């Protein structure tokens, strides 16, 4: 069965809105040279040949096409015509409905909630909202709007802080602090990333490689990783008694 796809050609003069954030996409076919072709929701240019930042040989590409392999996409210089596959996300067993979004666990046939895990990371998805933890330490929050609220301090800490609005903001700081929480630990089985769910009386920790989401009983929430990204089609809101950047 052929998986060659006709590619939509966009005139270089057409102005496209840049895509600086990552997108969840799929490998949907190959071009005449056997290179992967990817697509994603609300793609303004149609399926495109993608560069690879992951190991994926010809046999792996064909298997990915057969399973419509979910992938994380970034875009060279924000250009939606130049996608780059930065991570392979897991492929779950096919659901009974051919158009259902695959997930490692689905509560009901029509449930919008999905837990997807594989070699490179873990995705928690509910409708248009998603939390992604990648083994390389990247943490991504994506939704139509993202709100961070605290009765006390909202703190953003990193080697650099970038705000993609008409005004750019950069800040410098140290690395995030590591915290230990003695508790029972669950590790995923073979063939998936080093995923841990750590529960104790005082905390719940979801960990994938170097990425970590921690919920503490006292109300504190920590997102830690080598790269933390918050993306929204609408508003990103920070609300608290005080807001600290680094």
C-alpha contacts under 8 A as a table, 3 or more apart, distances in Angstrom:
res1	aa1	res2	aa2	distance
3	X	28	X	7.89
3	X	29	X	4.98
3	X	30	X	5.99
3	X	65	X	7.47
4	X	29	X	5.87
4	X	30	X	5.15
4	X	31	X	5.38
4	X	32	X	6.67
5	X	29	X	6.05
5	X	30	X	6.37
5	X	31	X	6.20
5	X	37	X	7.75
6	X	31	X	7.84
7	X	46	X	7.26
7	X	47	X	6.17
7	X	48	X	6.37
8	X	45	X	6.62
8	X	46	X	5.79
8	X	47	X	6.87
8	X	48	X	7.60
9	X	45	X	7.66
10	X	14	X	7.04
10	X	45	X	6.62
11	X	14	X	5.53
12	X	15	X	7.85
16	X	44	X	7.88
16	X	79	X	7.58
16	X	80	X	7.70
17	X	79	X	7.97
18	X	77	X	7.88
18	X	78	X	4.63
18	X	79	X	5.55
18	X	80	X	6.79
19	X	22	X	7.67
19	X	75	X	6.63
19	X	78	X	4.55
19	X	79	X	6.33
19	X	80	X	6.24
20	X	74	X	7.42
20	X	75	X	6.87
20	X	77	X	7.63
20	X	78	X	4.87
21	X	74	X	6.83
21	X	229	X	7.86
21	X	231	X	6.49
22	X	72	X	6.60
22	X	73	X	5.44
22	X	74	X	4.86
22	X	75	X	7.62
23	X	40	X	7.17
23	X	72	X	5.85
23	X	73	X	5.11
23	X	74	X	6.63
24	X	40	X	6.43
24	X	41	X	7.93
24	X	70	X	6.97
24	X	71	X	5.94
24	X	72	X	4.92
24	X	73	X	6.19
25	X	38	X	6.64
25	X	39	X	5.58
25	X	40	X	4.24
25	X	41	X	7.18
25	X	70	X	5.71
25	X	71	X	5.23
25	X	72	X	6.11
25	X	73	X	6.42
26	X	38	X	5.44
26	X	39	X	5.63
26	X	40	X	6.39
26	X	68	X	5.71
26	X	69	X	5.36
26	X	70	X	4.43
26	X	71	X	5.48
27	X	36	X	6.38
27	X	37	X	5.75
27	X	38	X	4.45
27	X	39	X	6.72
27	X	64	X	6.29
27	X	65	X	5.60
27	X	68	X	5.34
27	X	69	X	5.36
27	X	70	X	6.69
27	X	71	X	7.19
28	X	36	X	7.67
28	X	37	X	5.84
28	X	38	X	5.49
28	X	39	X	6.68
28	X	47	X	7.91
28	X	65	X	5.39
28	X	68	X	5.62
28	X	69	X	7.78
29	X	36	X	6.04
29	X	37	X	5.03
29	X	38	X	7.08
29	X	65	X	5.41
30	X	33	X	7.53
30	X	34	X	5.21
30	X	35	X	5.21
30	X	36	X	4.62
30	X	37	X	5.02
30	X	49	X	7.53
30	X	65	X	7.78
31	X	34	X	5.33
31	X	35	X	5.54
31	X	36	X	6.80
31	X	37	X	6.65
31	X	49	X	7.08
32	X	35	X	7.50
34	X	58	X	7.09
35	X	49	X	6.52
35	X	50	X	7.34
35	X	61	X	7.82
36	X	49	X	5.74
36	X	50	X	5.90
36	X	51	X	7.85
36	X	61	X	6.47
37	X	47	X	6.16
37	X	48	X	5.21
37	X	49	X	4.28
37	X	50	X	5.84
38	X	47	X	5.40
38	X	48	X	5.58
38	X	49	X	6.35
38	X	50	X	6.36
38	X	83	X	7.88
39	X	43	X	6.77
39	X	46	X	6.61
39	X	47	X	4.67
39	X	48	X	6.74
40	X	43	X	5.54
40	X	47	X	7.92
43	X	46	X	5.64
43	X	47	X	7.73
43	X	80	X	7.67
44	X	80	X	7.48
45	X	48	X	7.75
45	X	80	X	7.08
45	X	81	X	6.58
48	X	81	X	6.48
48	X	82	X	7.46
48	X	83	X	7.24
49	X	82	X	7.70
49	X	83	X	7.33
50	X	82	X	6.69
50	X	83	X	4.99
50	X	84	X	5.22
50	X	85	X	6.45
51	X	82	X	7.80
51	X	83	X	6.51
51	X	84	X	4.67
51	X	85	X	6.16
52	X	55	X	7.35
52	X	56	X	7.56
52	X	84	X	5.64
52	X	85	X	4.85
52	X	86	X	6.68
53	X	84	X	6.77
53	X	85	X	5.77
53	X	86	X	5.06
53	X	87	X	7.46
54	X	85	X	6.90
54	X	86	X	6.14
54	X	87	X	6.35
54	X	88	X	7.59
56	X	59	X	7.95
56	X	60	X	5.49
56	X	61	X	6.24
57	X	60	X	5.12
57	X	61	X	6.14
58	X	61	X	5.06
58	X	62	X	6.37
59	X	62	X	5.27
59	X	63	X	6.33
60	X	63	X	5.06
60	X	64	X	6.02
61	X	64	X	4.92
61	X	65	X	6.19
62	X	65	X	5.08
62	X	66	X	6.29
63	X	66	X	5.11
63	X	67	X	6.33
64	X	67	X	5.24
64	X	68	X	5.64
64	X	69	X	4.68
65	X	68	X	4.90
65	X	69	X	6.40
66	X	69	X	7.78
67	X	91	X	6.97
69	X	88	X	7.34
69	X	89	X	7.15
69	X	90	X	7.29
69	X	91	X	6.05
70	X	88	X	6.43
70	X	89	X	5.14
70	X	90	X	6.55
70	X	91	X	6.70
71	X	85	X	6.46
71	X	86	X	7.41
71	X	87	X	5.66
71	X	88	X	4.63
71	X	89	X	5.09
72	X	85	X	5.97
72	X	86	X	5.63
72	X	87	X	5.08
72	X	88	X	6.51
72	X	89	X	6.96
73	X	83	X	6.16
73	X	84	X	5.47
73	X	85	X	4.88
73	X	86	X	5.78
73	X	87	X	7.42
74	X	78	X	7.80
74	X	83	X	5.79
74	X	84	X	5.21
74	X	85	X	6.68
74	X	86	X	6.67
75	X	78	X	4.88
75	X	79	X	5.55
75	X	80	X	5.93
75	X	81	X	7.74
75	X	82	X	5.53
75	X	83	X	4.52
75	X	84	X	5.75
76	X	79	X	5.70
76	X	80	X	7.90
76	X	82	X	5.55
76	X	83	X	6.50
76	X	84	X	7.07
79	X	82	X	5.51
79	X	83	X	7.54
80	X	83	X	6.17
85	X	88	X	7.53
87	X	120	X	6.37
88	X	119	X	7.60
88	X	120	X	6.07
89	X	116	X	7.79
89	X	117	X	7.02
89	X	118	X	5.84
89	X	119	X	7.19
89	X	120	X	6.07
89	X	121	X	6.45
89	X	122	X	7.58
90	X	116	X	6.24
90	X	117	X	5.30
90	X	118	X	4.07
90	X	119	X	6.79
90	X	120	X	7.64
90	X	121	X	7.74
90	X	192	X	7.96
91	X	102	X	7.00
91	X	103	X	7.74
91	X	116	X	7.67
91	X	117	X	7.99
91	X	118	X	7.29
92	X	102	X	5.47
92	X	103	X	5.48
92	X	104	X	5.51
92	X	116	X	7.14
93	X	102	X	6.96
93	X	103	X	7.76
93	X	104	X	7.66
94	X	98	X	7.64
94	X	102	X	6.31
95	X	98	X	6.73
95	X	100	X	6.25
95	X	101	X	7.89
95	X	102	X	6.52
96	X	100	X	7.78
97	X	100	X	5.38
101	X	114	X	7.97
102	X	114	X	7.53
102	X	116	X	7.61
103	X	106	X	6.20
103	X	114	X	4.96
103	X	115	X	5.34
103	X	116	X	4.90
104	X	114	X	6.90
104	X	115	X	5.29
104	X	116	X	4.93
104	X	117	X	6.69
105	X	114	X	6.11
105	X	115	X	5.63
105	X	116	X	7.48
106	X	109	X	7.07
106	X	111	X	6.45
106	X	113	X	6.45
106	X	114	X	5.59
106	X	115	X	7.34
107	X	111	X	6.10
107	X	113	X	7.38
108	X	111	X	4.92
111	X	114	X	7.79
112	X	125	X	7.66
112	X	126	X	5.24
112	X	127	X	5.02
113	X	124	X	7.68
113	X	125	X	5.58
113	X	126	X	4.19
113	X	127	X	6.55
114	X	123	X	7.93
114	X	124	X	6.06
114	X	125	X	5.11
114	X	126	X	6.33
115	X	122	X	7.46
115	X	123	X	5.93
115	X	124	X	4.86
115	X	125	X	6.42
116	X	122	X	5.76
116	X	123	X	5.06
116	X	124	X	6.52
117	X	120	X	7.96
117	X	121	X	5.89
117	X	122	X	4.35
117	X	123	X	6.27
117	X	192	X	6.55
117	X	193	X	7.45
118	X	121	X	5.59
118	X	122	X	6.51
118	X	191	X	6.74
118	X	192	X	4.15
118	X	193	X	5.65
119	X	191	X	5.88
119	X	192	X	3.93
119	X	193	X	4.15
119	X	194	X	7.89
120	X	134	X	5.82
120	X	135	X	5.44
120	X	136	X	7.85
120	X	192	X	7.15
120	X	193	X	5.47
121	X	132	X	7.26
121	X	133	X	5.55
121	X	134	X	4.13
121	X	135	X	5.31
121	X	192	X	7.63
121	X	193	X	5.66
121	X	195	X	7.71
121	X	208	X	6.35
122	X	132	X	5.78
122	X	133	X	5.24
122	X	134	X	6.38
122	X	193	X	7.80
122	X	195	X	7.63
122	X	208	X	7.03
123	X	130	X	6.79
123	X	131	X	5.76
123	X	132	X	4.48
123	X	133	X	6.49
124	X	130	X	5.53
124	X	131	X	5.12
124	X	132	X	6.41
125	X	128	X	7.31
125	X	129	X	5.76
125	X	130	X	4.28
125	X	131	X	6.49
126	X	129	X	5.27
126	X	130	X	6.32
127	X	130	X	7.86
128	X	142	X	7.82
128	X	143	X	5.58
128	X	144	X	6.70
129	X	141	X	7.75
129	X	142	X	5.71
129	X	143	X	4.34
129	X	144	X	7.13
130	X	140	X	7.93
130	X	141	X	6.00
130	X	142	X	5.24
130	X	143	X	6.45
131	X	139	X	7.44
131	X	140	X	5.76
131	X	141	X	4.82
131	X	142	X	6.54
132	X	138	X	7.89
132	X	139	X	5.69
132	X	140	X	5.03
132	X	141	X	6.62
133	X	137	X	7.10
133	X	138	X	6.05
133	X	139	X	4.80
133	X	140	X	6.70
133	X	207	X	7.61
133	X	208	X	5.96
133	X	211	X	5.66
133	X	212	X	7.23
134	X	137	X	5.57
134	X	138	X	5.18
134	X	139	X	6.45
134	X	208	X	6.22
134	X	209	X	6.95
134	X	210	X	7.70
134	X	211	X	6.32
135	X	138	X	7.19
135	X	193	X	6.53
135	X	194	X	7.30
135	X	208	X	5.33
135	X	209	X	4.13
135	X	210	X	5.90
135	X	211	X	6.53
136	X	209	X	6.35
136	X	210	X	5.95
136	X	211	X	7.25
136	X	226	X	7.32
137	X	208	X	7.58
137	X	209	X	6.26
137	X	210	X	4.05
137	X	211	X	4.15
137	X	212	X	7.87
137	X	224	X	7.95
137	X	225	X	4.52
137	X	226	X	4.66
137	X	227	X	6.30
138	X	210	X	7.60
138	X	211	X	5.91
138	X	225	X	5.49
138	X	226	X	5.59
138	X	227	X	4.51
138	X	228	X	5.75
138	X	229	X	7.74
139	X	211	X	6.02
139	X	212	X	7.67
139	X	223	X	7.39
139	X	224	X	7.31
139	X	225	X	6.06
139	X	226	X	7.91
139	X	227	X	6.13
139	X	228	X	4.65
139	X	229	X	6.13
140	X	228	X	5.83
140	X	229	X	4.62
140	X	230	X	5.85
140	X	231	X	7.61
141	X	146	X	7.89
141	X	229	X	6.15
141	X	230	X	4.68
141	X	231	X	6.08
142	X	145	X	7.96
142	X	146	X	7.41
142	X	230	X	6.05
142	X	231	X	4.79
142	X	232	X	5.72
143	X	146	X	6.20
143	X	231	X	6.59
143	X	232	X	4.96
143	X	233	X	6.76
144	X	232	X	4.97
144	X	233	X	4.77
144	X	234	X	5.41
144	X	235	X	7.59
145	X	232	X	4.95
145	X	233	X	6.38
145	X	234	X	5.00
145	X	235	X	4.98
145	X	236	X	5.83
145	X	237	X	7.99
146	X	230	X	7.54
146	X	231	X	7.45
146	X	232	X	6.13
146	X	235	X	6.47
146	X	236	X	4.79
146	X	237	X	6.23
147	X	235	X	7.93
147	X	236	X	5.83
147	X	237	X	4.61
147	X	238	X	6.10
147	X	239	X	7.72
148	X	154	X	7.63
148	X	237	X	6.06
148	X	238	X	4.91
148	X	239	X	6.09
149	X	154	X	7.27
149	X	238	X	6.12
149	X	239	X	4.67
149	X	240	X	5.60
150	X	153	X	6.22
150	X	154	X	6.19
150	X	239	X	6.36
150	X	240	X	4.64
150	X	241	X	6.96
151	X	240	X	5.57
151	X	241	X	5.74
152	X	240	X	5.72
152	X	241	X	4.75
152	X	242	X	6.50
153	X	240	X	5.66
153	X	241	X	5.61
153	X	242	X	4.82
153	X	243	X	5.70
153	X	244	X	7.13
154	X	238	X	7.23
154	X	239	X	7.15
154	X	240	X	5.74
154	X	241	X	7.69
154	X	242	X	6.27
154	X	243	X	4.76
154	X	244	X	6.21
155	X	243	X	5.84
155	X	244	X	4.67
155	X	245	X	5.85
155	X	246	X	7.06
156	X	161	X	7.78
156	X	243	X	7.98
156	X	244	X	6.17
156	X	245	X	4.70
156	X	246	X	5.79
157	X	160	X	7.97
157	X	161	X	7.47
157	X	173	X	6.46
157	X	174	X	7.41
157	X	175	X	7.59
157	X	176	X	6.96
157	X	245	X	5.91
157	X	246	X	4.34
158	X	161	X	6.19
158	X	171	X	7.78
158	X	172	X	6.55
158	X	173	X	5.50
158	X	174	X	6.33
158	X	175	X	6.22
158	X	176	X	7.15
158	X	246	X	6.52
159	X	171	X	7.21
159	X	172	X	4.90
159	X	173	X	4.99
159	X	174	X	6.10
159	X	175	X	6.84
160	X	170	X	5.84
160	X	171	X	5.16
160	X	172	X	5.12
160	X	173	X	7.14
161	X	169	X	6.69
161	X	170	X	4.95
161	X	171	X	5.32
161	X	172	X	7.25
161	X	245	X	7.83
162	X	168	X	6.54
162	X	169	X	5.56
162	X	170	X	5.48
162	X	171	X	7.89
163	X	167	X	7.46
163	X	168	X	5.37
163	X	169	X	5.56
163	X	170	X	7.66
164	X	167	X	7.30
164	X	168	X	6.12
165	X	168	X	6.24
171	X	245	X	7.21
171	X	246	X	6.87
172	X	246	X	6.62
173	X	246	X	5.33
174	X	246	X	7.74
176	X	224	X	6.74
181	X	198	X	7.78
181	X	200	X	7.19
181	X	203	X	7.07
182	X	200	X	6.93
183	X	198	X	6.01
183	X	199	X	5.51
183	X	200	X	4.89
184	X	198	X	5.91
184	X	199	X	5.97
184	X	200	X	6.99
185	X	196	X	6.38
185	X	197	X	5.89
185	X	198	X	4.73
185	X	199	X	6.95
186	X	195	X	7.89
186	X	196	X	5.33
186	X	197	X	5.32
186	X	198	X	6.64
187	X	194	X	6.78
187	X	195	X	5.58
187	X	196	X	4.82
187	X	197	X	7.04
188	X	192	X	6.49
188	X	193	X	7.32
188	X	194	X	6.68
188	X	195	X	5.58
188	X	196	X	6.89
189	X	192	X	6.35
192	X	195	X	7.60
193	X	208	X	6.72
193	X	209	X	7.16
194	X	207	X	7.97
194	X	208	X	5.61
194	X	209	X	5.61
195	X	206	X	7.57
195	X	207	X	5.62
195	X	208	X	4.42
195	X	209	X	6.77
196	X	205	X	7.77
196	X	206	X	5.93
196	X	207	X	5.01
196	X	208	X	6.39
197	X	204	X	7.36
197	X	205	X	5.77
197	X	206	X	4.77
197	X	207	X	6.39
198	X	203	X	7.97
198	X	204	X	5.78
198	X	205	X	4.92
198	X	206	X	6.47
198	X	207	X	7.96
199	X	203	X	6.03
199	X	204	X	4.65
199	X	205	X	6.41
200	X	203	X	5.31
200	X	204	X	6.43
201	X	217	X	7.71
202	X	216	X	5.90
202	X	217	X	5.03
202	X	218	X	7.77
203	X	214	X	7.03
203	X	215	X	5.61
203	X	216	X	4.34
203	X	217	X	5.63
204	X	214	X	5.84
204	X	215	X	5.15
204	X	216	X	6.47
205	X	212	X	6.98
205	X	213	X	5.78
205	X	214	X	4.43
205	X	215	X	6.34
206	X	212	X	5.77
206	X	213	X	5.14
206	X	214	X	6.38
207	X	210	X	7.35
207	X	211	X	5.83
207	X	212	X	4.42
207	X	213	X	6.39
208	X	211	X	5.26
208	X	212	X	6.38
209	X	212	X	7.93
210	X	224	X	7.98
210	X	225	X	5.74
210	X	226	X	6.98
211	X	223	X	7.85
211	X	224	X	5.79
211	X	225	X	4.36
211	X	226	X	7.15
212	X	222	X	7.79
212	X	223	X	5.97
212	X	224	X	5.09
212	X	225	X	6.28
213	X	221	X	7.51
213	X	222	X	5.79
213	X	223	X	4.82
213	X	224	X	6.48
214	X	221	X	5.67
214	X	222	X	4.99
214	X	223	X	6.59
215	X	219	X	7.16
215	X	220	X	6.18
215	X	221	X	4.77
215	X	222	X	6.67
216	X	219	X	5.56
216	X	220	X	5.13
216	X	221	X	6.24
217	X	220	X	7.16
223	X	228	X	7.49
224	X	228	X	7.12
225	X	228	X	6.10
230	X	236	X	7.85
231	X	236	X	7.49
232	X	235	X	6.26
232	X	236	X	6.28
238	X	243	X	7.65
239	X	242	X	7.84
239	X	243	X	7.51
240	X	243	X	6.30
